[in-house]
């Protein structure tokens, strides 16, 4: 007997066509949720997180890593905090509930599904989540509706292609760049694609001009590159650069990325997929794919004189900024040791708080999406769920999670990491906060390999064992002031 197509089946089909690689659920929810059943039946992987916060973070980072909507099913309980929803800002996520039609703060829209509208609703949710500015969309599917018969339709679940950049806007941008002697470049999240990153590097080197990135764009230009001056708001170097720049060029910014500190009295050019504004209105705005815009500008800038930046001064600013932002020297050394011990392609995830600046400066990313940080730096509990998402997307790569022993998600999602065998090294710093013993006891109860270290030598030994393990491992750094012995 042929199985009838239900609204849940139509939703799962829409998610697959949107590029969603898996559905994230919550372990303590009822096991027979129709969307999860339909996903399993269709061969779309289902991963269960320990709690709603972890599930939402895993879905958000998954969507951000694959450039497609992440999907999280929280079922009937729908206990998602405002802080958790804040974690989803800027990430394309479809938040699926059951019989919870009221709007959720922080979501772009709340959509209620009926069986006859299933195909159109999931298509609209997927496209809206990916539309600029990207963000979460709440889709409520009552339990009985999800099991009703529905008609599948081949609706478009991907956003429309961007128009080719306008010639007049390109000409204006080229004139502004030609007139500038010291342009300062600022790269955002849309510089991370495989097409955009090579063009960004070519643009930086052709001018040549210093580049500052947002946290999400870290790695779009490799951190060791001499013109990569750091992450915006971390090193403070942009303040010095803005004092000398006569033009700010914002490339590939997400509309929600915090870049206001970079706007100055200098004119601003904005180009990329998102229509951004500096509050005063940019001098020139060019909409389109980053690669297409830079390719067109290259033709128009063939005879432009080289930018008049002092390379020695840029190098000095780069080194000074790194020293200022690294924080505690011992913590920074441990992060650098972890980076040196791991292969190319290793991904780092970090929580907001005391460790953020240290890891952002000390972990050298050599490609886009090798550094994962929360978009809202007031949101706790990001690093371990993000590391789990990175493992799910890139199971062949190592992931290092930097967190604190007092982070609730570091404890709550530890079981998830063990259950799925995530190849994640969790480095938890005590940071003078809560006693690390509860986290160690939890690791022991889960049969998770764990080490407590109080020196750089012991950290290196523990890290070597962790990297050799097939699944997750925990390293607790007991003192923020570990020494070299």
C-alpha angles and dihedrals in degrees: 000000000000114000112238120239113250132196088255089056090051091051092051091048089053092050091051092050090048089057098252105159098199144352120245119213137173119257096219094052120098110285098226100064105151095229092053091046091050092048092052091047091051094048094248105143118247120206121188119212123200095244145006095261093053093044092052092047093049091050093046095050091044091055092046093050096049099034092237135099115287114218128214125179116201097168124200101339095063094181099160115154125221089246090056092050088050087058089062095059112127093009122107104239134156108210107202120198135170120235094345102117098158116107119265115221112244096029119115092227141346115229124190115206130219120186094249091053098043098110094046094044096053091044091051092046093050095047093044093051090054096042117103120298090037117217148132123308121198115222116185116199114180112225094244093046092053090060097047123103115268137180116242115225129189094239119164110259098177126078119259117264115265117255117253111266114272116254094223092054090047091052091051092048092049091051091051091049092047091053094049121089098183112030118178115211125213119190126200140188096290090066091072101081121107088247098046102044097063091047090049091054092047090050093049093050096042095056091027105225139149118261131211118187136201115245092260092052095051107131096027082110108028112258093234091059110115092229094052103099100180145264119322112257094011109078097025089223092125090071091061093043093050090056089063104030119102094191135029116209113196110197126193098342120175108233091242099047112119104243104138093112088065096060112096140153088293117098116260132224116196122192135165140071096309126071100232131180133197093213092259094058120260119266089235132010123191118187121204144072113326093233094052092048095049091046090054092045091052090063092049095046100049093116098038114128115244116269116266101235121141104237093201091053091049090052091050092049090048094053094043091050092051092052093048095049100041091080116191106031094218093053090049091051091053091051090049090048089053091050092049092049096051128078127248111284095036111146125220125204123191137184125233115260136051096351098047101086093040094053094040089057102036100042107079112212114199098185137028120281094022091114120057120191133158116266089219108055091198091063117098128202100043108119105069096042088047091050090050090051091050090052091050092050095040107026090165094060133075120243126201118200118201113198143138127261089239096056108116093210090053086065102033096050095040088092090053092053091050094045095053095037094238113192092229128140107208113204108191118188119205090210091189090293133107121353111271093218096094091054091048091049091050090051090051092050089054092047087241114159105248137177133186114210135185103178139047092246092055090045091055091049093048091046091053091054092046093051090050092054121098095220137029124316133190127220116186114200101207098193130041088211101056115166132218097258 
